[in-house]
């Protein structure tokens, strides 16, 4: 598979009629997925780090899991990944797509299931 850079030209355009979704100041306290999280899970044009959306899931004891959602449809024309959380930190991404798809992942059916599993936008 190709390098990341060759596929990034297909960034989704923002709809001029939609509200911009501002990122809030990070809150270190655990929280449940809110409407803002669910909207971002499924509206890729609002992803500030497109083609990735960093997400976290808090664990008991204060620890948390890092993950990213990925716009595979626009980057490499692969469907079926829209509700998948790849269990990797945004800053530790491998340099090639085929390596990225080997990263451990959790696959859900829709954005609501991603939120129900405890994932929120980081």
C-alpha positions in Angstrom: 0.0 0.0 0.0 1.0 3.6 -0.5 2.4 6.2 1.8 -0.1 8.4 3.7 0.8 11.6 1.8 -0.4 10.3 -1.6 -3.9 9.8 -0.4 -4.6 12.9 1.6 -5.8 15.0 -1.3 -9.3 13.8 -0.9 -10.0 15.7 2.3 -13.8 16.2 2.7 -15.0 19.7 2.3 -16.9 21.4 5.1 -20.5 22.2 4.3 -20.8 26.0 4.6 -24.3 25.6 6.1 -23.1 23.5 9.0 -22.0 24.8 12.4 -18.3 24.5 13.1 -17.6 22.0 15.9 -15.1 23.6 18.3 -12.8 21.4 20.3 -13.3 22.0 24.0 -10.4 22.3 26.5 -9.5 18.7 27.4 -11.1 17.5 30.6 -9.1 14.9 32.5 -12.2 13.5 34.2 -13.9 10.5 32.7 -17.1 11.3 30.8 -19.7 9.6 28.7 -20.1 10.2 25.0 -22.2 13.3 24.3 -24.0 14.5 21.2 -20.9 16.3 20.1 -18.9 13.1 20.2 -21.5 11.1 18.3 -21.7 13.8 15.7 -17.9 13.9 15.2 -17.8 10.1 15.0 -19.9 10.2 11.8 -19.2 13.7 10.3 -15.7 13.5 9.1 -15.7 17.1 7.7 -15.5 18.2 11.4 -12.4 16.2 12.2 -9.6 18.6 13.1 -6.9 16.1 12.4 -8.4 14.5 9.3 -8.1 11.7 8.1 -7.8 10.7 11.8 -10.0 11.5 14.8 -8.2 10.9 18.2 -10.4 9.2 20.8 -9.9 8.1 24.4 -11.7 5.7 26.7 -11.3 6.1 30.4 -10.7 3.1 32.6 -11.2 2.6 36.3 -8.3 3.9 38.3 -7.7 6.9 36.1 -5.9 5.2 33.3 -7.2 5.5 29.7 -6.9 3.9 26.2 -5.9 5.9 23.2 -7.3 5.3 19.8 -8.0 6.9 16.4 -10.9 6.6 13.9 -9.8 6.8 10.3 -11.5 8.0 7.1 -10.5 4.9 5.0 -13.2 5.6 2.4 -11.7 8.9 1.2 -8.0 8.0 1.8 -7.8 4.5 0.3 -11.4 3.8 -1.0 -12.0 1.0 1.6 -15.4 0.8 3.1 -16.4 -0.9 6.4 -14.1 1.1 8.7 -16.3 4.1 9.6 -17.1 2.8 13.1 -13.7 1.3 13.9 -11.4 2.5 16.6 -7.7 1.6 15.9 -6.0 1.1 19.3 -3.0 3.5 18.7 -2.0 6.9 19.7 -2.2 9.5 17.0 1.5 10.3 17.5 2.6 6.7 17.0 1.0 6.0 13.6 3.1 3.7 11.4 4.4 5.2 8.1 2.5 2.9 5.7 -1.2 2.1 5.3 -0.8 -1.7 5.3 1.0 -1.4 8.7 -1.8 0.8 10.0 -4.5 -1.8 9.2 -2.5 -4.4 11.2 -2.9 -2.3 14.4 -5.3 -3.9 17.0 -8.8 -2.5 16.6 -12.3 -2.6 17.9 -15.0 -2.7 15.3 -18.5 -1.4 15.9 -21.7 -1.1 13.8 -22.3 2.6 14.2 -21.3 5.8 16.0 -23.7 5.2 18.8 -22.0 1.8 19.6 -18.6 3.6 19.6 -19.9 6.0 22.2 -21.6 3.2 24.2 -18.3 1.4 24.4 -16.9 4.5 26.3 -15.0 6.2 23.5 -15.1 10.0 23.4 -13.3 12.6 21.2 -9.9 13.5 22.7 
